[in-house]
Amino acid sequence: MVEKKTVIVTGGNGFIGTNMVRLLINSKAYRVVNLDALTYAANALSLADLEGSQDYVFVKGNITDSELVSSLFDQYQPAGIFHLAAESHVDRSIVSPEDFMQTNVVGTYRLLEAARAYYVTLAEEKKQEFRFLHVSTDEVFGSLGADGYFTEETPYAPNSPYAASKAASDHFVRAYHHTYGLPTIITNCSNNYGPYQFPEKMIPLMILNALSGKPLPVYGDGSNVRDWIYVEDHCKAVKLAFEKGTVGGEYAIGANNEQKNVNLVNKICSILDDIAPPIEVPQLRERGLKSYTELIQFVTDRPGHDRRYAIDSARITRELGWQAEVGFEAGLRQTVDWYLSNPKWVDQASGGSYSEWIEKNYAWRADAQRESK
């Protein structure tokens, strides 16, 4: 029997992190040490069923805590790290960029320092095995026009504080490879969707607002384009990059599913109309809604809103043989079904500090409420 590799996953209770942890453990090849601060976007319920598993260790803590991070390397002697912990919501970065600087930049730097100190102590065989896999975003590249795609050679041009913080973290990772020889790999992915995504992100927000009869806010004229990938497909690409990717390399990951925002919202409404018609939802029955599309409202665009993202994944397909497996229509329906089937998770994720922040900071909420009166 091949011995399982121990790896550290940062942000394992977040959206992509949860799916990443599950994929690694289900592969039967890894023991996972999950380091997560359990901030607003993490949910303890997401991995509660893994508690007690010999292949899973949860550690509550922040990646900016140098002493804690170093102790995890010393204690668990990992074969690598999947770095997914990040502040990731663009709207929040506009309101509070300091949080993004601390987590995404300072936190990544401290992980790199701890990894570097650990790496130099390893025997040569272990050094050949070790990888620092840094998960990033296509938003570091800025905005595309009507044509073209982001690739690994696209110059960085971040337009939001979130994108700038991720760009900075990417550069630190690259620098630690070229300066210190740390075996790093960077992945830049398009928009993810699927189970366990925090309710402030677009797809779960639309699903949950619709079922509550709340406005479905669409920024601007709704023509901004995003390239969507099912989260499990993304995680499989990241795992493959960790196992077979070129040290010091970068991989762009996308699924060629470009959607205008307004078209995406209409698709979500159509699926909900089919599986949970308004007439069958108690809180909506008396309103006489024939379709959830009646809740769509166009609101003031957010500052610095990138027009279009799209990724060319030719390198990871050519070099590693990866391809997306889940079609967009099927994946979107699976996602809607998951949110309808997991009310306990939704209730926990939607309450507390998240609810308070929405009320305080989302200007579109007040605008939409005024327009609906």
Beta strands, then each sheet from edge to edge (+ up, - down):
strand 1: 5-10
strand 2: 30-36
strand 3: 56-60
strand 4: 80-83
strand 5: 131-137
strand 6: 184-189
strand 7: 191-193
strand 8: 216-219
strand 9: 225-230
strand 10: 250-253
strand 11: 258-260
strand 12: 296-299
sheet 1: 3+ 2+ 1+ 4+ 5+ 6+ 10+
sheet 2: 7+ 9+ 11-
sheet 3: 8+ 12+
end
